[in-house]
Amino acid sequence: MVKRQAPRPAEVLELLRFKRFEFDGRKRRLESALTVQDLRRIAKRRTPAAAFDYTDGAADGELSLSRARQAFEDIEFHPSVLRDVSTVDTTTRILGGTSALPFGIAPTGFTRLMQTEGEEAGAGAAGAAGIPFCLSTLGTSSIETVKEANPNGRNWFQLYVMNQRHISYGLVERAAAAGFDTLFFTVDTPVAGARLRDKRNGFSIPPQISLRTVANTMTRPWWWWDFLTTPKLEFASLSSTGGTVGELLNAAMDPSIDYDDLAEIRKIWPHRIAIKGVQNVEDAKRLADLGVDAIVLSNHGGRQLDRAPVPFHLLPEVVREVGDDVEVMIDTGIMNGADVVASIAMGAKFTLVGRAYLYGLMAGGREGVDRMIEILSEQIVRTMKLLQVTSIEELEPKHVTQLTRFADLRPRGAGER
């Protein structure tokens, strides 16, 4: 029998450890976030539906996005044992330079609508963390402003080739003059995808005030205060910003772009070039033969063609075919540091995060982006230690199995030319 005794006050006091109350609401929110999904929940509470859904949503039935995320959930890790992993090195080399972590911030459009600190917060956080930042053609901060926010870090520029080619060429020249070291030529956007959430929300640039938007924002007055008391939105390229998002995207994109446009851009751009939006092996091989520096396997976050290939599923075959000739990168669906580790293990040289970055931004501005990077970094380090690898270079396909839910029922040779 256990001997009972009256509680002793001194022993009870030893158990009482009260956490100091944090009076800064932003810090308190961000400290409570342990995952990117936590940041997403905070972002949803603090952002009007139209702006949040622009980030959170995808095209049509959003199957491409859900499948991409499911692909990362359907992995099995295979750890080693009895290895010293007291320290791990997350540094990697990509596109001629170093990154402190195996991920960078992907290009996102209309970013200051999500939270007014916008690309400056993203670029500053990336620079502080030692990772690359990529500015979108449809970004809401200029090339030069991003350079000021991240003067010593790695800045990349994502290009849409528009029907008015001189606009695109001018952007390329400005990015080169500002010291951006890599151009991301996006090739999966001949037209805008069917962003149904945006249509249902009446999402437009700039936001249009209606009874519905007033009702939705009554509980989020801080967002409107920020929006109305900060400088007017400025785009990296567009001089006219009226209309729906789809109308803006269709004005900025050109369904006639082809390999001749790629050749022309390469004449203008003096540094490394990556082709973003590759979705099959055949195109990857052709681009490798043309001597591009990198390809990004991406279905645009599920925001263009719904039911497009899942980049993580496509990764092993592409790496086998072209991995010795170009650097293969991946985006879409990455919400955890374990997703990053799995991608690197399956052959990706680097990864990009878009929604995770915007969730952090909406949750807490620059500090929110810092917190997002911190969360992913902690998850990467912990996953590497549990796999018992000490560096990015040690990650191999043997560490990961891609479990599958769907059978490919195409007859042998289907889809090949």
C-alpha positions as CSV (number, residue, x, y, z in Angstrom):
1,M,0.0,0.0,0.0
2,V,1.2,3.5,-0.8
3,K,1.7,5.6,2.3
4,R,-0.5,8.8,2.2
5,Q,0.4,12.1,3.6
6,A,-1.0,15.6,3.7
7,P,0.3,17.9,0.8
8,R,3.3,19.9,1.9
9,P,3.1,23.6,0.9
10,A,6.8,23.8,0.0
11,E,6.5,20.9,-2.4
12,V,3.4,22.3,-3.9
13,L,5.1,25.6,-4.5
14,E,7.9,23.8,-6.3
15,L,5.4,22.5,-8.8
16,L,4.0,25.9,-9.6
17,R,5.7,27.5,-12.6
18,F,3.7,30.3,-14.0
19,K,4.5,31.4,-17.5
20,R,5.1,35.2,-17.8
21,F,2.2,36.8,-19.6
22,E,3.1,38.2,-23.0
23,F,1.4,41.6,-23.5
24,D,2.4,41.8,-27.1
25,G,-0.6,40.2,-28.9
26,R,1.4,39.4,-32.1
27,K,4.2,37.7,-30.2
28,R,1.6,35.8,-28.1
29,R,-0.1,34.5,-31.2
30,L,3.1,33.4,-32.9
31,E,4.5,31.7,-29.9
32,S,1.4,29.6,-29.7
33,A,2.0,28.4,-33.3
34,L,3.8,25.1,-33.4
35,T,3.1,24.2,-37.0
36,V,2.4,25.9,-40.3
37,Q,-1.2,24.7,-39.9
38,D,-1.3,26.7,-36.7
39,L,-0.2,29.7,-38.6
40,R,-2.9,29.0,-41.2
41,R,-5.6,29.0,-38.4
42,I,-4.3,32.3,-37.1
43,A,-4.2,33.8,-40.6
44,K,-7.8,32.8,-41.3
45,R,-9.0,34.5,-38.1
46,R,-7.2,37.7,-39.0
47,T,-7.7,38.1,-42.7
48,P,-10.9,38.8,-44.7
49,A,-12.3,35.8,-46.6
50,A,-11.5,37.1,-50.1
51,A,-7.8,37.7,-49.3
52,F,-7.4,34.5,-47.3
53,D,-9.1,32.4,-49.9
54,Y,-6.9,33.8,-52.6
55,T,-4.0,32.3,-50.8
56,D,-5.7,29.1,-49.5
57,G,-7.6,28.2,-52.6
58,A,-6.7,26.5,-55.9
59,A,-8.3,25.8,-59.3
60,D,-11.7,24.2,-60.0
61,G,-12.3,21.3,-57.4
62,E,-8.8,21.9,-55.8
63,L,-7.9,18.3,-56.5
64,S,-4.3,19.0,-57.5
65,L,-3.6,20.8,-54.2
66,S,-5.2,18.1,-52.1
67,R,-3.4,15.4,-53.9
68,A,-0.1,17.2,-53.6
69,R,-0.5,17.4,-49.8
70,Q,-1.7,13.9,-49.6
71,A,1.4,12.7,-51.4
72,F,3.6,14.1,-48.6
73,E,1.4,12.5,-46.0
74,D,1.7,9.2,-47.8
75,I,5.4,8.8,-47.3
76,E,7.3,6.3,-45.1
77,F,10.6,7.2,-43.7
78,H,13.4,4.6,-43.1
79,P,15.8,5.8,-40.4
80,S,19.3,4.4,-39.7
81,V,20.5,3.8,-36.1
82,L,23.5,4.2,-33.9
83,R,24.9,7.2,-35.7
84,D,26.1,10.4,-34.0
85,V,23.6,13.2,-34.9
86,S,24.4,15.6,-32.1
87,T,24.9,18.2,-34.9
88,V,23.4,18.4,-38.4
89,D,24.2,20.7,-41.3
90,T,21.2,22.0,-43.2
91,T,23.2,24.1,-45.6
92,T,22.9,23.3,-49.3
93,R,24.1,24.7,-52.6
94,I,21.6,25.7,-55.3
95,L,22.0,27.7,-58.5
96,G,25.6,28.7,-57.9
97,G,25.2,29.8,-54.3
98,T,24.5,28.6,-50.8
99,S,21.3,28.4,-48.7
100,A,21.3,27.9,-45.0
101,L,18.2,25.6,-45.4
102,P,17.0,23.4,-48.3
103,F,14.0,25.7,-49.1
104,G,13.4,29.2,-50.3
105,I,10.4,31.5,-50.5
106,A,8.4,31.0,-53.7
107,P,7.0,33.9,-55.8
108,T,3.5,35.0,-54.8
109,G,1.3,37.6,-56.4
110,F,-0.7,40.4,-54.8
111,T,1.2,39.8,-51.5
112,R,0.5,43.1,-49.8
113,L,-3.2,42.4,-50.0
114,M,-2.6,39.4,-47.7
115,Q,-0.8,41.6,-45.2
116,T,0.5,45.1,-45.8
117,E,4.2,44.3,-45.0
118,G,4.2,42.1,-48.1
119,E,7.3,41.1,-50.0
120,E,9.5,43.4,-47.9
121,A,8.7,41.1,-44.9
122,G,9.4,38.0,-46.9
123,A,12.6,39.3,-48.4
124,G,13.9,40.5,-45.1
125,A,13.0,37.3,-43.3
126,A,14.7,35.3,-46.0
127,G,17.8,37.4,-45.9
128,A,18.0,37.0,-42.1
129,A,17.6,33.2,-42.4
130,G,20.1,32.9,-45.2
131,I,17.7,31.5,-47.7
132,P,16.7,32.8,-51.2
133,F,13.6,35.0,-51.8
134,C,11.8,35.0,-55.2
135,L,9.8,38.0,-56.3
136,S,6.8,37.5,-58.6
137,T,6.1,39.6,-61.7
138,L,2.7,40.1,-60.0
139,G,4.2,41.0,-56.7
140,T,3.2,44.2,-54.9
141,S,6.7,45.5,-54.2
142,S,9.1,46.6,-56.8
143,I,12.3,44.9,-57.8
144,E,14.3,47.7,-56.3
145,T,12.3,47.7,-53.0
146,V,12.9,44.0,-52.5
147,K,16.6,44.6,-53.1
148,E,16.6,47.3,-50.4
149,A,14.8,44.9,-48.0
150,N,17.3,42.1,-48.7
151,P,20.5,43.9,-49.7
152,N,23.0,41.1,-49.0
153,G,20.8,38.0,-49.5
154,R,19.9,36.0,-52.5
155,N,17.1,37.5,-54.6
156,W,15.4,35.7,-57.5
157,F,12.9,37.1,-60.0
158,Q,9.9,35.1,-61.4
159,L,8.9,36.2,-64.9
160,Y,5.6,36.0,-66.8
161,V,6.1,36.7,-70.5
162,M,3.3,39.0,-71.3
163,N,1.7,39.8,-74.6
164,Q,3.4,43.2,-74.5
165,R,6.9,41.7,-74.6
166,H,8.7,45.0,-73.9
167,I,7.2,45.0,-70.4
168,S,8.7,41.6,-69.7
169,Y,12.0,42.5,-71.2
170,G,12.2,45.6,-69.1
171,L,11.6,43.7,-66.0
172,V,14.4,41.2,-66.8
173,E,16.8,44.1,-67.3
174,R,15.7,45.8,-64.0
175,A,16.2,42.5,-62.1
176,A,19.7,42.1,-63.6
177,A,20.6,45.7,-62.7
178,A,19.4,45.2,-59.1
179,G,21.7,42.2,-58.6
180,F,19.1,39.4,-58.7
181,D,21.1,36.2,-59.4
182,T,18.5,33.9,-61.0
183,L,15.5,34.3,-63.3
184,F,12.5,31.9,-62.8
185,F,10.7,31.7,-66.2
186,T,7.2,30.4,-65.5
187,V,5.7,28.3,-68.2
188,D,2.5,26.8,-66.8
189,T,0.2,29.9,-67.2
190,P,-0.9,30.4,-70.8
191,V,-4.2,31.6,-69.2
192,A,-5.4,31.8,-65.6
193,G,-6.8,28.8,-63.9
194,A,-10.4,28.7,-62.7
195,R,-10.0,30.2,-59.2
196,L,-13.6,29.6,-58.1
197,R,-13.2,30.8,-54.6
198,D,-12.0,34.2,-56.0
199,K,-15.0,34.4,-58.3
200,R,-17.4,33.6,-55.5
201,N,-15.8,36.2,-53.3
202,G,-15.7,38.8,-56.0
203,F,-12.0,39.2,-55.3
204,S,-10.5,42.0,-57.2
205,I,-7.5,44.4,-57.3
206,P,-7.9,46.7,-55.5
207,P,-10.5,45.3,-53.1
208,Q,-14.1,46.5,-53.9
209,I,-16.2,47.5,-50.9
210,S,-19.6,45.9,-50.9
211,L,-22.2,44.9,-48.3
212,R,-20.6,41.4,-48.3
213,T,-17.1,42.6,-47.8
214,V,-18.2,45.0,-45.1
215,A,-19.9,42.2,-43.3
216,N,-16.9,40.0,-43.6
217,T,-14.4,42.6,-42.4
218,M,-16.4,44.0,-39.5
219,T,-14.6,41.5,-37.2
220,R,-11.3,42.2,-38.8
221,P,-11.0,46.0,-38.6
222,W,-7.2,45.9,-38.2
223,W,-6.8,44.5,-41.7
224,W,-8.7,47.4,-43.2
225,W,-6.9,49.9,-41.0
226,D,-3.6,48.5,-42.3
227,F,-4.8,48.6,-45.9
228,L,-6.1,52.1,-45.8
229,T,-3.2,53.7,-43.9
230,T,-0.3,52.2,-45.9
231,P,0.9,53.2,-49.4
232,K,-1.2,52.3,-52.4
233,L,-0.5,48.9,-53.9
234,E,2.3,48.9,-56.5
235,F,2.9,46.0,-58.9
236,A,6.2,44.9,-60.3
237,S,4.9,45.2,-63.8
238,L,1.2,46.1,-64.2
239,S,0.3,49.8,-64.6
240,S,-3.4,49.1,-64.6
241,T,-4.8,47.2,-61.6
242,G,-8.6,47.4,-62.1
243,G,-10.6,44.2,-62.5
244,T,-10.9,40.7,-61.1
245,V,-7.9,38.6,-60.4
246,G,-8.6,36.4,-63.4
247,E,-8.9,39.4,-65.7
248,L,-5.5,40.7,-64.4
249,L,-3.8,37.4,-64.9
250,N,-5.2,37.0,-68.4
251,A,-3.9,40.5,-69.2
252,A,-0.5,39.6,-67.9
253,M,-0.2,36.2,-69.5
254,D,0.1,35.2,-73.2
255,P,-1.0,31.8,-74.5
256,S,1.3,32.2,-77.5
257,I,4.6,31.9,-75.6
258,D,6.9,29.2,-76.9
259,Y,10.6,28.1,-77.0
260,D,11.5,31.1,-79.1
261,D,10.5,33.3,-76.2
262,L,12.7,31.3,-73.9
263,A,15.6,31.8,-76.3
264,E,14.9,35.5,-76.4
265,I,14.8,35.8,-72.6
266,R,18.1,33.9,-72.4
267,K,19.7,36.5,-74.6
268,I,18.7,39.3,-72.3
269,W,19.3,37.6,-68.9
270,P,23.0,37.3,-68.0
271,H,22.8,34.9,-65.1
272,R,21.2,31.5,-64.2
273,I,17.8,30.6,-65.4
274,A,15.3,28.1,-64.0
275,I,12.1,27.0,-65.8
276,K,9.2,26.8,-63.4
277,G,6.1,24.8,-64.0
278,V,7.5,21.6,-65.7
279,Q,5.0,18.8,-65.4
280,N,6.3,15.9,-67.5
281,V,9.6,14.0,-68.2
282,E,9.6,14.8,-71.9
283,D,9.6,18.6,-71.3
284,A,12.3,18.2,-68.6
285,K,14.5,16.3,-71.0
286,R,14.1,18.9,-73.8
287,L,14.9,21.8,-71.4
288,A,17.9,19.9,-70.1
289,D,19.1,19.5,-73.7
290,L,18.8,23.3,-74.1
291,G,21.1,23.8,-71.2
292,V,18.9,25.6,-68.7
293,D,20.3,25.7,-65.2
294,A,17.3,24.3,-63.3
295,I,13.7,23.1,-63.6
296,V,11.0,23.5,-61.0
297,L,8.5,20.6,-60.9
298,S,5.3,22.5,-60.1
299,N,1.6,22.6,-60.8
300,H,1.5,26.2,-59.6
301,G,0.2,25.1,-56.2
302,G,-2.8,23.5,-57.9
303,R,-3.9,26.9,-59.1
304,Q,-3.8,26.3,-62.8
305,L,-4.8,22.9,-64.3
306,D,-6.7,20.9,-61.8
307,R,-5.8,17.2,-61.8
308,A,-2.3,18.1,-63.0
309,P,0.5,15.7,-62.0
310,V,1.7,15.7,-58.4
311,P,5.2,17.1,-58.5
312,F,6.4,14.9,-55.6
313,H,5.2,11.8,-57.5
314,L,6.9,13.0,-60.7
315,L,10.2,13.8,-58.9
316,P,12.0,10.4,-59.0
317,E,11.5,9.8,-62.7
318,V,12.6,13.3,-63.7
319,V,15.7,13.1,-61.5
320,R,16.6,9.7,-63.1
321,E,16.3,11.2,-66.5
322,V,17.9,14.7,-66.2
323,G,19.3,15.0,-62.6
324,D,22.9,14.9,-63.9
325,D,22.2,17.7,-66.4
326,V,20.1,20.2,-64.5
327,E,19.2,21.0,-60.9
328,V,15.7,19.7,-60.2
329,M,13.6,21.7,-57.7
330,I,10.1,21.2,-56.4
331,D,7.1,23.1,-55.0
332,T,3.4,22.6,-54.3
333,G,2.0,21.2,-51.1
334,I,5.0,21.6,-48.8
335,M,3.7,22.4,-45.3
336,N,6.1,20.7,-43.0
337,G,9.9,20.3,-42.7
338,A,9.5,16.6,-43.2
339,D,8.0,17.3,-46.7
340,V,11.2,19.2,-47.5
341,V,13.4,16.4,-46.2
342,A,11.5,13.8,-48.2
343,S,11.8,15.9,-51.4
344,I,15.6,16.2,-51.0
345,A,15.9,12.5,-50.2
346,M,14.0,11.7,-53.4
347,G,16.5,13.7,-55.5
348,A,15.3,17.4,-55.4
349,K,18.2,19.8,-55.1
350,F,15.9,22.4,-53.4
351,T,12.3,23.2,-52.5
352,L,10.1,26.3,-52.5
353,V,7.3,27.3,-50.1
354,G,4.5,29.7,-51.0
355,R,1.4,29.2,-49.0
356,A,3.4,28.5,-45.8
357,Y,5.1,31.8,-46.3
358,L,1.8,33.7,-46.8
359,Y,0.2,32.0,-43.8
360,G,3.0,33.3,-41.7
361,L,2.8,36.7,-43.2
362,M,-1.0,36.9,-42.6
363,A,-0.6,35.6,-39.0
364,G,2.0,38.2,-38.0
365,G,3.8,40.2,-40.7
366,R,7.6,40.0,-40.7
367,E,7.6,38.2,-37.4
368,G,5.1,35.7,-38.8
369,V,7.4,34.9,-41.7
370,D,10.3,34.5,-39.3
371,R,8.2,32.1,-37.2
372,M,7.3,30.1,-40.3
373,I,11.0,29.7,-41.2
374,E,11.8,28.8,-37.6
375,I,9.1,26.1,-37.6
376,L,10.2,24.5,-40.9
377,S,13.8,24.7,-39.8
378,E,13.1,22.9,-36.5
379,Q,11.1,20.2,-38.3
380,I,13.9,19.7,-40.8
381,V,16.6,19.4,-38.2
382,R,14.4,17.0,-36.0
383,T,13.5,14.8,-39.0
384,M,17.2,14.6,-40.1
385,K,18.2,13.6,-36.6
386,L,15.5,11.0,-36.4
387,L,16.6,9.6,-39.8
388,Q,20.1,9.8,-38.4
389,V,21.7,11.8,-41.2
390,T,24.0,14.7,-40.5
391,S,23.9,16.7,-43.7
392,I,21.7,17.3,-46.7
393,E,24.1,15.4,-48.9
394,E,23.4,12.2,-46.9
395,L,19.7,12.1,-47.7
396,E,19.0,9.4,-50.3
397,P,16.0,7.6,-51.9
398,K,16.6,4.8,-49.4
399,H,15.3,7.0,-46.7
400,V,11.8,7.4,-48.2
401,T,9.1,5.3,-49.7
402,Q,6.3,7.0,-51.7
403,L,3.2,5.1,-50.8
404,T,0.5,5.3,-53.5
405,R,-3.3,5.5,-53.3
406,F,-4.0,5.4,-57.0
407,A,-3.0,2.9,-59.7
408,D,-1.8,4.3,-63.0
409,L,-4.1,2.4,-65.4
410,R,-2.6,3.7,-68.7
411,P,-1.5,0.9,-71.1
412,R,2.3,0.5,-71.4
413,G,3.7,3.3,-73.6
414,A,0.7,5.6,-73.2
415,G,1.6,9.2,-73.0
416,E,5.0,8.6,-74.7
417,R,6.0,9.9,-78.1
